């Protein structure tokens, strides 16, 4: 027989509703679905949407898996400029966009990395931790790092 202390009122349960929404404040890791890239001269500014790169030598756009109702995108610009703009992140009506600007010398290496079939990217927060990797576990952040 069950003791009265261990019984629950009818209709009550220990199960709680699960929340599958993404925590954009603490970064989300996304699988790369498609890659678009362009090599540039480095003489002009390149713009894609609201993201601009001065003295652009290359641009890579990573389209990721959907995160709930949002499409995901990481835009990576490559430049000869001495000062790099900070990475960024923004949530829009139907898309989450992260940006990352790297030195021109990284273009070939990053292009090879993102064409790996298991490539993932991380976006969110204020963009400072936006990143790409060949495997999702490499992008996991410990709570001490946050």
Buried (B, 14 or more C-beta within 10 A) or exposed (E): EEEEEEEEEEEEEEEEEEEEEBEBEEBBBBBBEEEEBEEBEBEEEBEBEEBBBBBBBBBBBBBBEEBEEBBBBBBBBBBBBEEBBEBBBBEEEEBBBBBBBBEBEBBEEBBEBBEEEEBBBBBBBEBEBBBBBBEBEEBEBEEEEE
